[in-house]
Amino acid sequence: MAAAMNPVMAETITARSRAQVARFFDGLELAEPDLVRITQWRSGPGLGPAGAAALWAGLARKPG
């Protein structure tokens, strides 16, 4: 999908696995709910996913 979309997009898409995204958080303390699929971020009644998403979401802070 990225190969088909990159030629027509202003910004290119770089597909990354969870482990590859997790490297961006090295040395930081991840907050709840940790590093999860975007559809699992801030879930609750009426906030269910509209479909599968291959995007990762995380929030972290610098320790200390």
Jmol script that loads the backbone (N, CA, C; Angstrom):
load data "model"
ATOM      1  N   MET A   1       0.811  -1.180   0.000  1.00  0.00           N
ATOM      2  CA  MET A   1       0.000   0.000   0.000  1.00  0.00           C
ATOM      3  C   MET A   1       0.866   1.259   0.000  1.00  0.00           C
ATOM      4  N   ALA A   2       1.925   1.264   0.824  1.00  0.00           N
ATOM      5  CA  ALA A   2       2.804   2.428   0.875  1.00  0.00           C
ATOM      6  C   ALA A   2       3.450   2.678  -0.474  1.00  0.00           C
ATOM      7  N   ALA A   3       3.879   1.619  -1.147  1.00  0.00           N
ATOM      8  CA  ALA A   3       4.514   1.775  -2.457  1.00  0.00           C
ATOM      9  C   ALA A   3       3.562   2.405  -3.470  1.00  0.00           C
ATOM     10  N   ALA A   4       2.282   2.094  -3.376  1.00  0.00           N
ATOM     11  CA  ALA A   4       1.301   2.657  -4.296  1.00  0.00           C
ATOM     12  C   ALA A   4       0.962   4.104  -3.940  1.00  0.00           C
ATOM     13  N   MET A   5       0.970   4.449  -2.655  1.00  0.00           N
ATOM     14  CA  MET A   5       0.566   5.781  -2.234  1.00  0.00           C
ATOM     15  C   MET A   5       1.700   6.804  -2.243  1.00  0.00           C
ATOM     16  N   ASN A   6       2.920   6.381  -1.982  1.00  0.00           N
ATOM     17  CA  ASN A   6       4.030   7.328  -1.870  1.00  0.00           C
ATOM     18  C   ASN A   6       4.201   8.229  -3.084  1.00  0.00           C
ATOM     19  N   PRO A   7       4.052   7.738  -4.316  1.00  0.00           N
ATOM     20  CA  PRO A   7       4.228   8.636  -5.463  1.00  0.00           C
ATOM     21  C   PRO A   7       3.193   9.764  -5.550  1.00  0.00           C
ATOM     22  N   VAL A   8       2.043   9.607  -4.927  1.00  0.00           N
ATOM     23  CA  VAL A   8       0.995  10.627  -5.032  1.00  0.00           C
ATOM     24  C   VAL A   8       0.782  11.425  -3.745  1.00  0.00           C
ATOM     25  N   MET A   9       1.540  11.131  -2.729  1.00  0.00           N
ATOM     26  CA  MET A   9       1.391  11.816  -1.438  1.00  0.00           C
ATOM     27  C   MET A   9       2.462  12.897  -1.281  1.00  0.00           C
ATOM     28  N   ALA A  10       2.131  13.955  -0.557  1.00  0.00           N
ATOM     29  CA  ALA A  10       3.109  14.999  -0.264  1.00  0.00           C
ATOM     30  C   ALA A  10       4.185  14.471   0.683  1.00  0.00           C
ATOM     31  N   GLU A  11       3.794  13.623   1.613  1.00  0.00           N
ATOM     32  CA  GLU A  11       4.721  12.994   2.559  1.00  0.00           C
ATOM     33  C   GLU A  11       4.740  11.500   2.286  1.00  0.00           C
ATOM     34  N   THR A  12       5.891  10.882   2.408  1.00  0.00           N
ATOM     35  CA  THR A  12       5.970   9.447   2.163  1.00  0.00           C
ATOM     36  C   THR A  12       5.587   8.666   3.414  1.00  0.00           C
ATOM     37  N   ILE A  13       5.117   7.462   3.204  1.00  0.00           N
ATOM     38  CA  ILE A  13       4.709   6.557   4.273  1.00  0.00           C
ATOM     39  C   ILE A  13       5.849   5.578   4.541  1.00  0.00           C
ATOM     40  N   THR A  14       6.177   5.395   5.808  1.00  0.00           N
ATOM     41  CA  THR A  14       7.180   4.411   6.197  1.00  0.00           C
ATOM     42  C   THR A  14       6.522   3.421   7.140  1.00  0.00           C
ATOM     43  N   ALA A  15       6.318   2.207   6.689  1.00  0.00           N
ATOM     44  CA  ALA A  15       5.707   1.175   7.530  1.00  0.00           C
ATOM     45  C   ALA A  15       6.730   0.700   8.556  1.00  0.00           C
ATOM     46  N   ARG A  16       6.305   0.614   9.820  1.00  0.00           N
ATOM     47  CA  ARG A  16       7.181   0.139  10.894  1.00  0.00           C
ATOM     48  C   ARG A  16       6.428  -0.836  11.778  1.00  0.00           C
ATOM     49  N   SER A  17       7.140  -1.826  12.268  1.00  0.00           N
ATOM     50  CA  SER A  17       6.569  -2.784  13.216  1.00  0.00           C
ATOM     51  C   SER A  17       6.494  -2.131  14.596  1.00  0.00           C
ATOM     52  N   ARG A  18       5.838  -2.799  15.526  1.00  0.00           N
ATOM     53  CA  ARG A  18       5.764  -2.281  16.896  1.00  0.00           C
ATOM     54  C   ARG A  18       7.173  -2.128  17.470  1.00  0.00           C
ATOM     55  N   ALA A  19       8.020  -3.103  17.256  1.00  0.00           N
ATOM     56  CA  ALA A  19       9.396  -3.050  17.776  1.00  0.00           C
ATOM     57  C   ALA A  19      10.162  -1.863  17.189  1.00  0.00           C
ATOM     58  N   GLN A  20       9.957  -1.581  15.928  1.00  0.00           N
ATOM     59  CA  GLN A  20      10.636  -0.451  15.298  1.00  0.00           C
ATOM     60  C   GLN A  20      10.149   0.878  15.864  1.00  0.00           C
ATOM     61  N   VAL A  21       8.862   0.993  16.154  1.00  0.00           N
ATOM     62  CA  VAL A  21       8.326   2.215  16.744  1.00  0.00           C
ATOM     63  C   VAL A  21       8.788   2.331  18.194  1.00  0.00           C
ATOM     64  N   ALA A  22       8.842   1.220  18.901  1.00  0.00           N
ATOM     65  CA  ALA A  22       9.246   1.215  20.314  1.00  0.00           C
ATOM     66  C   ALA A  22      10.636   1.819  20.501  1.00  0.00           C
ATOM     67  N   ARG A  23      11.499   1.708  19.516  1.00  0.00           N
ATOM     68  CA  ARG A  23      12.857   2.285  19.616  1.00  0.00           C
ATOM     69  C   ARG A  23      12.810   3.797  19.813  1.00  0.00           C
ATOM     70  N   PHE A  24      11.770   4.466  19.304  1.00  0.00           N
ATOM     71  CA  PHE A  24      11.654   5.910  19.486  1.00  0.00           C
ATOM     72  C   PHE A  24      11.442   6.282  20.949  1.00  0.00           C
ATOM     73  N   PHE A  25      11.039   5.315  21.758  1.00  0.00           N
ATOM     74  CA  PHE A  25      10.763   5.548  23.168  1.00  0.00           C
ATOM     75  C   PHE A  25      11.895   5.067  24.074  1.00  0.00           C
ATOM     76  N   ASP A  26      13.015   4.641  23.507  1.00  0.00           N
ATOM     77  CA  ASP A  26      14.157   4.188  24.311  1.00  0.00           C
ATOM     78  C   ASP A  26      14.585   5.276  25.295  1.00  0.00           C
ATOM     79  N   GLY A  27      14.767   4.894  26.559  1.00  0.00           N
ATOM     80  CA  GLY A  27      15.197   5.821  27.592  1.00  0.00           C
ATOM     81  C   GLY A  27      14.067   6.640  28.193  1.00  0.00           C
ATOM     82  N   LEU A  28      12.845   6.414  27.751  1.00  0.00           N
ATOM     83  CA  LEU A  28      11.685   7.135  28.262  1.00  0.00           C
ATOM     84  C   LEU A  28      10.766   6.185  29.016  1.00  0.00           C
ATOM     85  N   GLU A  29       9.921   6.740  29.877  1.00  0.00           N
ATOM     86  CA  GLU A  29       8.941   5.942  30.616  1.00  0.00           C
ATOM     87  C   GLU A  29       7.601   6.047  29.902  1.00  0.00           C
ATOM     88  N   LEU A  30       7.133   4.930  29.361  1.00  0.00           N
ATOM     89  CA  LEU A  30       5.841   4.918  28.682  1.00  0.00           C
ATOM     90  C   LEU A  30       4.708   5.011  29.694  1.00  0.00           C
ATOM     91  N   ALA A  31       3.721   5.853  29.395  1.00  0.00           N
ATOM     92  CA  ALA A  31       2.526   5.986  30.225  1.00  0.00           C
ATOM     93  C   ALA A  31       1.484   4.985  29.744  1.00  0.00           C
ATOM     94  N   GLU A  32       0.487   4.734  30.583  1.00  0.00           N
ATOM     95  CA  GLU A  32      -0.608   3.850  30.180  1.00  0.00           C
ATOM     96  C   GLU A  32      -1.340   4.467  28.997  1.00  0.00           C
ATOM     97  N   PRO A  33      -1.723   3.733  28.054  1.00  0.00           N
ATOM     98  CA  PRO A  33      -1.769   2.281  27.971  1.00  0.00           C
ATOM     99  C   PRO A  33      -0.543   1.653  27.314  1.00  0.00           C
ATOM    100  N   ASP A  34       0.613   2.291  27.394  1.00  0.00           N
ATOM    101  CA  ASP A  34       1.857   1.785  26.809  1.00  0.00           C
ATOM    102  C   ASP A  34       1.855   2.089  25.315  1.00  0.00           C
ATOM    103  N   LEU A  35       2.558   1.313  24.548  1.00  0.00           N
ATOM    104  CA  LEU A  35       2.604   1.468  23.091  1.00  0.00           C
ATOM    105  C   LEU A  35       1.607   0.477  22.501  1.00  0.00           C
ATOM    106  N   VAL A  36       0.519   0.986  21.968  1.00  0.00           N
ATOM    107  CA  VAL A  36      -0.584   0.144  21.494  1.00  0.00           C
ATOM    108  C   VAL A  36      -1.058   0.607  20.117  1.00  0.00           C
ATOM    109  N   ARG A  37      -1.839  -0.243  19.472  1.00  0.00           N
ATOM    110  CA  ARG A  37      -2.456   0.172  18.208  1.00  0.00           C
ATOM    111  C   ARG A  37      -3.357   1.369  18.486  1.00  0.00           C
ATOM    112  N   ILE A  38      -3.411   2.269  17.549  1.00  0.00           N
ATOM    113  CA  ILE A  38      -4.158   3.516  17.746  1.00  0.00           C
ATOM    114  C   ILE A  38      -5.627   3.261  18.094  1.00  0.00           C
ATOM    115  N   THR A  39      -6.179   2.148  17.632  1.00  0.00           N
ATOM    116  CA  THR A  39      -7.578   1.831  17.952  1.00  0.00           C
ATOM    117  C   THR A  39      -7.750   1.449  19.419  1.00  0.00           C
ATOM    118  N   GLN A  40      -6.658   1.131  20.133  1.00  0.00           N
ATOM    119  CA  GLN A  40      -6.722   0.790  21.552  1.00  0.00           C
ATOM    120  C   GLN A  40      -6.445   1.994  22.438  1.00  0.00           C
ATOM    121  N   TRP A  41      -6.068   3.107  21.848  1.00  0.00           N
ATOM    122  CA  TRP A  41      -5.739   4.308  22.604  1.00  0.00           C
ATOM    123  C   TRP A  41      -7.026   5.019  22.985  1.00  0.00           C
ATOM    124  N   ARG A  42      -7.219   5.290  24.242  1.00  0.00           N
ATOM    125  CA  ARG A  42      -8.385   6.003  24.743  1.00  0.00           C
ATOM    126  C   ARG A  42      -9.700   5.365  24.310  1.00  0.00           C
ATOM    127  N   SER A  43      -9.800   4.058  24.491  1.00  0.00           N
ATOM    128  CA  SER A  43     -11.042   3.377  24.142  1.00  0.00           C
ATOM    129  C   SER A  43     -12.075   3.613  25.245  1.00  0.00           C
ATOM    130  N   GLY A  44     -13.308   3.402  24.899  1.00  0.00           N
ATOM    131  CA  GLY A  44     -14.385   3.562  25.860  1.00  0.00           C
ATOM    132  C   GLY A  44     -15.715   3.434  25.143  1.00  0.00           C
ATOM    133  N   PRO A  45     -16.822   3.562  25.864  1.00  0.00           N
ATOM    134  CA  PRO A  45     -18.134   3.447  25.230  1.00  0.00           C
ATOM    135  C   PRO A  45     -18.287   4.431  24.073  1.00  0.00           C
ATOM    136  N   GLY A  46     -18.718   3.910  22.956  1.00  0.00           N
ATOM    137  CA  GLY A  46     -18.928   4.755  21.787  1.00  0.00           C
ATOM    138  C   GLY A  46     -17.666   5.137  21.047  1.00  0.00           C
ATOM    139  N   LEU A  47     -16.523   4.648  21.498  1.00  0.00           N
ATOM    140  CA  LEU A  47     -15.259   5.000  20.865  1.00  0.00           C
ATOM    141  C   LEU A  47     -14.597   3.809  20.199  1.00  0.00           C
ATOM    142  N   GLY A  48     -15.373   2.819  19.828  1.00  0.00           N
ATOM    143  CA  GLY A  48     -14.820   1.622  19.206  1.00  0.00           C
ATOM    144  C   GLY A  48     -14.165   1.935  17.870  1.00  0.00           C
ATOM    145  N   PRO A  49     -13.270   1.064  17.430  1.00  0.00           N
ATOM    146  CA  PRO A  49     -12.576   1.299  16.168  1.00  0.00           C
ATOM    147  C   PRO A  49     -13.515   1.212  14.972  1.00  0.00           C
ATOM    148  N   ALA A  50     -13.281   2.061  14.005  1.00  0.00           N
ATOM    149  CA  ALA A  50     -14.061   2.033  12.763  1.00  0.00           C
ATOM    150  C   ALA A  50     -13.539   0.929  11.846  1.00  0.00           C
ATOM    151  N   GLY A  51     -12.363   0.446  12.108  1.00  0.00           N
ATOM    152  CA  GLY A  51     -11.741  -0.605  11.310  1.00  0.00           C
ATOM    153  C   GLY A  51     -10.333  -0.844  11.818  1.00  0.00           C
ATOM    154  N   ALA A  52      -9.677  -1.812  11.240  1.00  0.00           N
ATOM    155  CA  ALA A  52      -8.310  -2.125  11.651  1.00  0.00           C
ATOM    156  C   ALA A  52      -7.387  -0.978  11.260  1.00  0.00           C
ATOM    157  N   ALA A  53      -6.461  -0.647  12.130  1.00  0.00           N
ATOM    158  CA  ALA A  53      -5.486   0.404  11.845  1.00  0.00           C
ATOM    159  C   ALA A  53      -4.103  -0.113  12.166  1.00  0.00           C
ATOM    160  N   ALA A  54      -3.200   0.071  11.260  1.00  0.00           N
ATOM    161  CA  ALA A  54      -1.823  -0.375  11.465  1.00  0.00           C
ATOM    162  C   ALA A  54      -0.961   0.796  11.920  1.00  0.00           C
ATOM    163  N   LEU A  55      -1.490   1.558  12.876  1.00  0.00           N
ATOM    164  CA  LEU A  55      -0.763   2.705  13.417  1.00  0.00           C
ATOM    165  C   LEU A  55      -0.522   2.467  14.897  1.00  0.00           C
ATOM    166  N   TRP A  56       0.636   2.915  15.396  1.00  0.00           N
ATOM    167  CA  TRP A  56       0.987   2.742  16.794  1.00  0.00           C
ATOM    168  C   TRP A  56       0.903   4.079  17.519  1.00  0.00           C
ATOM    169  N   ALA A  57       0.458   4.068  18.780  1.00  0.00           N
ATOM    170  CA  ALA A  57       0.347   5.269  19.587  1.00  0.00           C
ATOM    171  C   ALA A  57       1.008   5.041  20.935  1.00  0.00           C
ATOM    172  N   GLY A  58       1.687   6.054  21.430  1.00  0.00           N
ATOM    173  CA  GLY A  58       2.315   5.964  22.733  1.00  0.00           C
ATOM    174  C   GLY A  58       2.570   7.354  23.290  1.00  0.00           C
ATOM    175  N   LEU A  59       2.658   7.433  24.597  1.00  0.00           N
ATOM    176  CA  LEU A  59       2.950   8.673  25.282  1.00  0.00           C
ATOM    177  C   LEU A  59       3.990   8.349  26.339  1.00  0.00           C
ATOM    178  N   ALA A  60       5.043   9.144  26.400  1.00  0.00           N
ATOM    179  CA  ALA A  60       6.120   8.846  27.351  1.00  0.00           C
ATOM    180  C   ALA A  60       6.655  10.140  27.954  1.00  0.00           C
ATOM    181  N   ARG A  61       7.382   9.958  29.039  1.00  0.00           N
ATOM    182  CA  ARG A  61       8.031  11.117  29.654  1.00  0.00           C
ATOM    183  C   ARG A  61       9.481  10.770  29.948  1.00  0.00           C
ATOM    184  N   LYS A  62      10.275  11.796  30.047  1.00  0.00           N
ATOM    185  CA  LYS A  62      11.692  11.643  30.374  1.00  0.00           C
ATOM    186  C   LYS A  62      11.795  11.340  31.866  1.00  0.00           C
ATOM    187  N   PRO A  63      12.474  10.256  32.257  1.00  0.00           N
ATOM    188  CA  PRO A  63      12.574   9.928  33.681  1.00  0.00           C
ATOM    189  C   PRO A  63      13.397  10.977  34.438  1.00  0.00           C
ATOM    190  N   GLY A  64      13.086  11.088  35.711  1.00  0.00           N
ATOM    191  CA  GLY A  64      13.900  11.966  36.541  1.00  0.00           C
ATOM    192  C   GLY A  64      13.171  13.124  36.949  1.00  0.00           C
TER     193      GLY A  64
END
end "model"
wireframe off; spacefill off
backbone 0.3
color backbone group
